[in-house]
Amino acid sequence: VPGGENKVLYVWFDAPIGYISATKEWAEKNNIDWKPYWKDKNTKLIHFIGKDNIVFHCIIFPAMLHAEGSFVLPTNVPANEFLNLEGQKLSTSKNWAVWLHEFLKDFPGKQDVLRYVLTANAPENKDNDFTWHDFQARNDNELVAIYGNFINRIVVLTHKYYDGVVPEPNTNTQVDEETLAELFTLPTQIAAAVESYRFREASQFMLKIARLGNKYLADEEPWKQQKTDPDRVKTIMYNGLQIAAVLAIASTPFLPQTADKLKQILGLPLKSKWDDLAQTEFVSPRTVLAPSELLFSKVEDGDIQAQLDKLKTQSV
């Protein structure tokens, strides 16, 4: 560049332009106009970054965009803290890392578990630590024992009592009304947390739907009432299946593969949208459920020890 002799172009002045050029390349391949993504005044530009990049994304890059004049500026820059691994800083050069292709081989079918653990343990406000024992605990104590347990109970009982056909409910009791009222507040809470970039909190509101379903079944004990008041059980099971359906749709951002399996079990459209949660009935009477399947399985102690041993032997 004329006049730039003996000058150095700072990498973080040059690098962010790559965001724009990458958008252009993607748009060209897909025959899409790239400009609305960067120049439409109604576009909301969000930078998701690590805390070491705050200065570049909050000062340098916005200053460049502002000076050029035709680009939108970032609306928000959610910056995470650092995620360590087993108490030490992640380092790909030292091989102190969890490699995705190895995880998929060692834990087949558990992509959603990793998604969930990383979301529930995200370093949003302070540095955090990923440990294999925490991975196992969250899988076994939350996904298996809470989420998976509720779904398995409600679907298995529907097949046992009604051959998998959703029953016609009777009049709701006060317990039913209170449970459903709480249920329909949870998607709003999830959405508010997501829109505020509090993904950890959102994931726990999602799990709270399964907790609510478990509590409802434990309190109402349909397996006991089936002997004394089978008409009441029809309402319990119907309401329980509505909770399961809300869980299926609300899980989609966090557990996409699991959500699809659950939608198939319940006969819900795979392309169910978040706005569908405004409904009050998701699984209608006489719907035939697919057989139950275990959505999650426990992680064995030996599998966790193997990961810890691998870290020690592969790191340099």
C-alpha positions in Angstrom: 0.0 0.0 0.0 1.6 3.3 -1.0 2.7 5.2 2.1 2.5 2.1 4.2 6.2 1.2 4.1 7.5 0.0 7.5 3.9 -0.1 8.7 2.2 -3.3 10.1 -1.5 -4.0 9.5 -2.9 -5.1 12.8 -4.5 -8.6 12.5 -7.7 -7.6 14.2 -8.1 -4.7 11.9 -7.9 -7.1 8.9 -9.5 -10.3 10.3 -13.1 -9.2 10.9 -13.5 -8.3 7.2 -13.5 -12.1 6.8 -16.9 -12.3 8.4 -18.3 -10.2 5.6 -16.4 -12.0 2.8 -17.5 -15.3 4.2 -21.1 -14.2 4.0 -20.5 -13.1 0.4 -19.0 -16.5 -0.5 -21.9 -18.4 1.2 -24.5 -16.2 -0.5 -22.9 -16.6 -3.9 -22.9 -20.4 -3.6 -26.6 -20.3 -2.5 -27.7 -17.6 -5.0 -28.7 -15.3 -2.1 -28.2 -11.6 -1.7 -25.6 -11.0 1.0 -26.4 -7.3 1.6 -29.5 -7.7 3.8 -27.3 -9.6 6.3 -24.9 -6.7 6.8 -26.7 -3.5 5.4 -30.4 -3.7 6.2 -31.3 -1.4 9.0 -33.7 -4.0 10.3 -30.9 -6.6 10.6 -29.9 -7.5 14.2 -26.1 -8.3 14.2 -24.9 -10.3 17.3 -21.3 -11.2 17.9 -20.9 -14.3 20.0 -17.3 -14.3 21.2 -14.8 -15.2 24.0 -13.8 -12.5 26.5 -10.3 -12.1 25.0 -11.9 -10.7 21.8 -14.1 -8.1 23.5 -12.0 -5.1 22.5 -11.8 -6.1 18.8 -15.6 -6.8 18.5 -16.7 -3.8 20.6 -14.3 -1.1 19.4 -12.2 -1.9 16.4 -14.6 -3.7 14.1 -17.7 -1.5 15.0 -15.5 1.6 14.4 -14.6 0.3 10.9 -18.2 -0.5 10.1 -19.3 3.0 11.3 -16.6 4.7 9.4 -17.6 3.0 6.1 -21.1 4.1 6.7 -23.4 1.6 5.0 -23.0 -1.4 7.4 -25.2 -2.1 10.5 -23.4 -2.2 13.9 -23.6 -5.0 16.4 -26.6 -4.8 18.6 -25.0 -6.9 21.3 -21.8 -8.8 21.9 -22.4 -11.7 24.3 -18.9 -12.7 25.5 -18.3 -15.9 27.3 -15.5 -16.5 29.8 -13.0 -19.4 29.4 -13.9 -23.1 29.5 -11.1 -25.2 31.0 -10.8 -29.0 30.8 -10.2 -31.0 33.9 -8.8 -28.0 35.7 -6.4 -27.0 33.0 -6.5 -24.6 30.1 -7.6 -26.2 26.8 -4.7 -26.5 24.4 -5.0 -28.1 21.0 -1.2 -27.9 20.5 -0.6 -29.8 23.7 -3.5 -32.2 22.9 -5.3 -31.2 26.1 -8.7 -31.2 24.4 -11.8 -33.2 23.6 -11.8 -33.8 19.8 -15.3 -34.1 18.4 -14.6 -36.9 15.9 -13.2 -39.0 18.8 -16.2 -38.2 21.0 -18.6 -39.3 18.3 -16.7 -42.6 18.1 -16.4 -43.1 21.8 -20.0 -42.0 22.6 -22.1 -42.9 19.6 -25.5 -41.3 19.6 -24.7 -39.0 22.5 -24.3 -35.7 20.5 -27.2 -34.2 22.4 -25.6 -35.1 25.7 -22.5 -33.1 24.9 -24.7 -30.2 23.6 -26.6 -30.2 26.9 -23.6 -30.4 29.2 -21.8 -27.6 27.3 -24.9 -25.5 27.5 -25.7 -26.2 31.1 -22.0 -25.6 32.1 -21.3 -22.7 29.8 -18.9 -20.1 31.2 -21.3 -17.2 30.8 -20.2 -15.2 33.8 -17.0 -16.7 35.0 -14.4 -19.3 33.9 -15.8 -22.8 34.1 -14.5 -26.3 34.0 -15.6 -29.3 31.8 -14.9 -32.5 33.6 -15.7 -36.0 32.5 -17.3 -36.8 35.8 -19.6 -33.9 35.5 -20.5 -35.0 32.0 -21.4 -38.4 33.4 -23.4 -36.9 36.3 -25.5 -34.6 34.2 -26.2 -37.4 31.7 -27.2 -39.9 34.4 -28.9 -37.6 37.0 -30.6 -35.1 34.6 -31.1 -36.5 31.1 -31.6 -40.2 32.1 -33.2 -39.8 35.5 -35.4 -36.8 34.8 -36.0 -36.3 31.1 -35.8 -39.9 29.9 -37.6 -41.3 32.9 -40.6 -39.0 32.5 -41.0 -39.8 28.8 -40.6 -43.5 29.3 -43.2 -43.6 32.1 -45.9 -41.7 30.3 -45.5 -43.5 27.0 -45.2 -47.0 28.5 -48.3 -46.4 30.6 -50.2 -45.2 27.6 -49.4 -48.4 25.8 -50.2 -50.5 28.9 -53.6 -49.0 29.6 -54.8 -47.9 26.1 -52.7 -49.9 23.6 -50.8 -46.6 22.8 -54.0 -44.7 21.9 -54.2 -41.2 23.6 -57.3 -41.3 25.9 -60.2 -38.8 26.0 -59.8 -36.7 29.1 -62.5 -35.9 31.7 -62.8 -32.7 33.7 -59.6 -31.3 35.1 -59.1 -31.1 38.8 -57.4 -28.1 40.6 -54.1 -30.1 40.5 -54.4 -30.5 36.8 -55.2 -26.8 36.2 -52.3 -25.7 38.4 -49.9 -28.1 36.7 -50.9 -27.0 33.2 -50.7 -23.3 34.2 -47.1 -23.8 35.3 -46.4 -25.8 32.2 -47.5 -23.0 29.8 -45.3 -20.4 31.6 -42.1 -22.4 31.0 -41.7 -21.8 27.2 -42.0 -18.1 27.8 -39.3 -18.3 30.4 -37.1 -20.3 28.1 -37.6 -17.8 25.3 -36.9 -14.8 27.6 -33.6 -16.4 28.7 -32.6 -17.3 25.1 -33.3 -13.8 23.9 -31.2 -12.4 26.7 -28.4 -14.9 25.8 -28.7 -16.7 29.1 -28.5 -20.2 27.6 -27.6 -22.0 30.8 -30.7 -20.7 32.4 -32.8 -21.6 29.4 -31.6 -25.2 29.4 -32.7 -25.6 33.1 -36.1 -24.1 32.3 -36.3 -26.8 29.6 -35.4 -29.5 32.0 -38.0 -28.1 34.5 -40.7 -29.2 32.1 -39.6 -32.8 32.6 -39.4 -32.3 36.3 -42.9 -31.0 36.3 -44.1 -34.1 34.4 -42.3 -36.4 36.8 -43.9 -34.6 39.8 -47.3 -34.7 38.3 -47.1 -38.5 37.7 -45.6 -39.1 41.2 -48.3 -37.0 42.9 -51.3 -38.4 41.0 -50.0 -42.1 40.9 -52.0 -43.3 37.8 -50.7 -46.8 38.4 -52.6 -46.9 41.7 -55.7 -45.0 40.5 -56.1 -47.2 37.5 -57.5 -49.8 39.9 -59.9 -47.5 41.7 -60.7 -44.6 39.3 -59.8 -45.4 35.6 -61.7 -42.4 34.3 -59.4 -40.1 36.4 -56.4 -41.9 34.9 -57.5 -40.9 31.4 -57.2 -37.3 32.3 -53.9 -37.8 34.1 -52.4 -39.6 31.1 -53.8 -37.1 28.6 -52.3 -34.1 30.5 -49.0 -36.0 30.9 -48.8 -36.4 27.2 -49.4 -32.7 26.7 -46.4 -32.0 29.0 -44.3 -34.5 26.9 -45.3 -32.6 23.8 -44.3 -29.3 25.2 -41.0 -30.8 26.2 -40.5 -32.2 22.7 -40.9 -28.7 21.1 -39.1 -26.8 23.8 -36.1 -29.2 23.6 -35.5 -28.6 19.9 -32.9 -25.8 20.4 -31.0 -27.8 23.0 -31.5 -31.5 22.1 -32.4 -31.5 18.4 -31.9 -35.2 17.8 -33.8 -36.2 21.0 -36.6 -33.8 20.2 -37.1 -35.4 16.8 -37.2 -38.9 18.4 -39.8 -37.7 20.9 -41.9 -35.9 18.3 -42.0 -39.2 16.3 -43.1 -41.1 19.4 -45.9 -38.6 20.1 -46.9 -38.2 16.4 -46.0 -34.5 16.3 -44.7 -32.9 13.1 -40.9 -32.9 12.9 -41.1 -29.3 11.8 -43.0 -28.1 14.8 -42.1 -24.4 15.5 -41.7 -22.5 18.7 -44.9 -20.6 18.0 -46.8 -23.9 18.2 -46.3 -23.7 21.9 -49.1 -21.2 22.1 -51.5 -24.2 21.7 -53.1 -25.9 24.7 -53.5 -29.3 23.0 -50.6 -30.9 21.2 -51.5 -34.6 21.2 -55.2 -35.1 20.5 -57.3 -38.0 21.8 -57.2 -41.1 19.6 -53.7 -40.3 18.4 -51.7 -43.6 18.2 -48.3 -43.3 19.9 -45.2 -45.1 18.6 -43.6 -47.6 21.0 -41.5 -46.1 23.7 -37.7 -46.0 23.4 -35.0 -45.0 25.8 -33.9 -41.5 24.8 -30.8 -41.6 27.0 -28.6 -44.3 28.5 -26.2 -44.2 31.4 -22.5 -43.5 30.9 -20.4 -46.2 32.5 -17.6 -45.5 34.9 -15.2 -47.4 32.6 -16.0 -45.0 29.7 -15.2 -42.0 31.9 -11.9 -43.5 33.2 -10.9 -44.2 29.6 -11.3 -40.5 28.7 -9.3 -39.5 31.7 -6.6 -41.9 30.8 -6.6 -40.8 27.2 -6.1 -37.2 28.3 -3.1 -38.1 30.4 -1.4 -40.2 27.7 -2.1 -38.0 24.7 -1.1 -34.6 26.2 2.4 -33.4 25.6 
